[in-house]
């Protein structure tokens, strides 16, 4: 029997839509779209009709007019995610969460007590189905990259093991888009040179790849194409960024409305930042337009901060700078992310006034923790409808 790799990539299938189908039997087996203005998730029945995450809701309903559209229930998804991660923790202590619905698990040390990686993966899938009621796909391989590719190929509700002696035979026929870091722009460059498969990337002269894509990207995808990925499953890793974004629907928004949305996002993120005892230096504004194009603006401040006011001031500066490109275009998504974190502490400057946590920030954090996030809000948000928070846009 061929040797099996120790790494599992576990990925919940159409997560939000699957939770809705689990909780409402009438939705099972039917096309389900989560979100109205923007598609947050689609069941596989809807995906088969061409519906995709982040698609404009009107376009999605045009492709699948019989779809059932439901409002998102973020608390239900959070609870389901927590339950699934409890199954992961019961499987192995070596769990590296990637997002709300996926993680890497290292089961290499469990062979004597739990069996082969494929047997452990099968048990994990059964446990998630029985304890949480959700389908999950698992890829098993020697490297993190290959395990993730395997789970993507095995979807939905599947299990795929890539043994050591079949790694390149499995990987090389796949399209170049399966490589981490190959998005639309990189894919177009590669295909313009006749490179359409992972195997062709692996065989391509690395110097020409570097010339075409740059040093970092060229070496990165060439290594992955040859399944060179030395990264281990790492636990206890602190996030390198945090962010949130809101779906805005298709209606055009004026500056005041966008400013109010920015303020709401900053309130949420700054509170999370302080709770994590972090301080950031880089604030990034992300926009997605009705024509599916994107824009990104970022600024790095000199001193790390965890204060609402300095983060909001920077975010507003970014919005003002981007406004000339916004005025005649409909925005469907707006998001903020905080990054370039300081390690746990803030270097104080003279005079020693302490970190940016002002008495007002502290008081608002306490009130919202005790009475809920809506207990205190900004006046500009009083007449605003609740906006839907959605998964972060990829970089």
Helices and strands as residue ranges (DSSP letters): E 7-12, H 15-23, G 25-27, E 32-34, E 41-42, H 44-47, H 57-63, E 68-70, H 74-91, E 95-99, E 102-106, G 108-110, H 111-114, H 117-131, E 136-141, H 144-154, E 159-161, G 164-166, H 167-171, G 176-178, H 184-192, H 198-203, H 206-213, H 215-225, E 241-247, H 255-275, E 280-289, E 294-305, H 308-326, E 331-339, H 359-371, G 379-381, E 388-390
